[in-house]
Amino acid sequence: MSLENHRREVDRIDREILQLIGQRLNVARSIGEAKQKTGAAVYSPQREEQLLRSLTEAAPAIPASGLRAIYREIISLSIGAQMAKPVAYLGPEGSFTQQAEIRAFGSSVPSLPLRTIADIFAAVESGEATYGVVPVENSTEGVVSHSLDLLAESELKVVAQVTLSVEQCLVGHGALADITHVLSKDIALAQCRGWLSRHLPNAVLVETDSTAAAVEKVAREPKGQAAVASSSAAESRGVPILSRGIQDRRDNATRFFIIGLGANPPGDTPEVTSVVLTLKHEPGSLQGALSAFSDRGINLIRIESRPSRRQAWEYQFFIDFPGHWASPAVQAAVTELKGRCEVVKWLGSYPQSAG
């Protein structure tokens, strides 16, 4: 077969694919109408994860990452047509949180960039946004404390998680020798502490609301200023990249939570539950709380402590573990925990896959 014939065959297959995508969208619209009647959530991360897993298993010859990316956008077309309110993220455009939002929802879902993490919580709580995307943990610098504190106080639930590899860049105009101030989000500056100390030891570090906000400020006021941000944030604003990969660890990654008004019901894929505990002031309270999990064979994935902000020297413990909140083993552990803790709060259950 000639090259031209091969191309005609590809064109024919593409037209068939387009027809099938159109049919799929029509079915998705019908599903959306049915969800509206029952009050079910448009975004169903467990169902999506189940679908993506079954597709990758059905097509082992196609790279899983590519297949997931293709279907992420096909699914995005479906839920974008159904979602009346946007997904809020820490803006402005070009931030790592926007990249996580696109990873979770695709590019066809309406989005809303906001200035602070608190603004994202407020937008979802008020109904201005359907969901919100917030950073919660970085592999280099640890937890994003503001997000955890707001989760403990809010009635919003975690419905999904996304893990994003993070490459930080130094962006700005001119030479390194001319830089007197480096701007970025506090956790981004911390991820590059070693590089900045070696290459810009005399520069003043200035915290901003986000990495993309830092680039915007440098674009407006370039003299003596540089920003730590993503390459996409720099390129979209026409700010030169002075150095790439300045983070102190090559495996630097950030985990994000998707938060919404309603909790996920149990699904058919492996799930993780997040809770926050406030212990009673008595000997052995932490050991007793942890034994509620270990006695039932529940492995703890993560445990972090934070000041409770209710009274001095009182701490909250944020814990992640496998399983759904509604499962019998978890409920048995919760029953015991309620006898040992002042507060036991469910933050959400969500697919184990980090997208």
Stockholm file with secondary structure:
# STOCKHOLM 1.0

chainA/1-355         MSLENHRREVDRIDREILQLIGQRLNVARSIGEAKQKTGAAVYSPQREEQLLRSLTEAAPAIPASGLRAIYREIISLSIGAQMAKPVAYLGPEGSFTQQAEIRAFGSSVPSLPLRTIADIFAAVESGEATYGVVPVENSTEGVVSHSLDLLAESELKVVAQVTLSVEQCLVGHGALADITHVLSKDIALAQCRGWLSRHLPNAVLVETDSTAAAVEKVAREPKGQAAVASSSAAESRGVPILSRGIQDRRDNATRFFIIGLGANPPGDTPEVTSVVLTLKHEPGSLQGALSAFSDRGINLIRIESRPSRRQAWEYQFFIDFPGHWASPAVQAAVTELKGRCEVVKWLGSYPQSAG
#=GR chainA/1-355 SS CCHHHHHHHHHHHHHHHHHHHHHHHHHHHHHHHHHHHHTCCSCCHHHHHHHHHHHHHHCTTSCHHHHHHHHHHHHHHHHHHHCCSCEEEESSTTCHHHHHHHHHHCSSSCEEEESSHHHHHHHHHHTSSSEEEEEEEETTTEECHHHHHHHHHCCCEEEEEEEEECCCEEEESSCGGGCCEEEECHHHHHHTHHHHHHHCTTCEEEECSCHHHHHHHHHHSCTTEEEEECHHHHHHTTCCEEESCCSSCTTCEEEEEEEESSCCCCCSSCEEEEEEEEECSSTTHHHHHHHHHHTTTCCCSEEEEEECSSSTTCEEEEEEEESCTTSHHHHHHHHHHHHHEEEEEEEEEEESCCC
#=GC SS_cons         CCHHHHHHHHHHHHHHHHHHHHHHHHHHHHHHHHHHHHTCCSCCHHHHHHHHHHHHHHCTTSCHHHHHHHHHHHHHHHHHHHCCSCEEEESSTTCHHHHHHHHHHCSSSCEEEESSHHHHHHHHHHTSSSEEEEEEEETTTEECHHHHHHHHHCCCEEEEEEEEECCCEEEESSCGGGCCEEEECHHHHHHTHHHHHHHCTTCEEEECSCHHHHHHHHHHSCTTEEEEECHHHHHHTTCCEEESCCSSCTTCEEEEEEEESSCCCCCSSCEEEEEEEEECSSTTHHHHHHHHHHTTTCCCSEEEEEECSSSTTCEEEEEEEESCTTSHHHHHHHHHHHHHEEEEEEEEEEESCCC
//
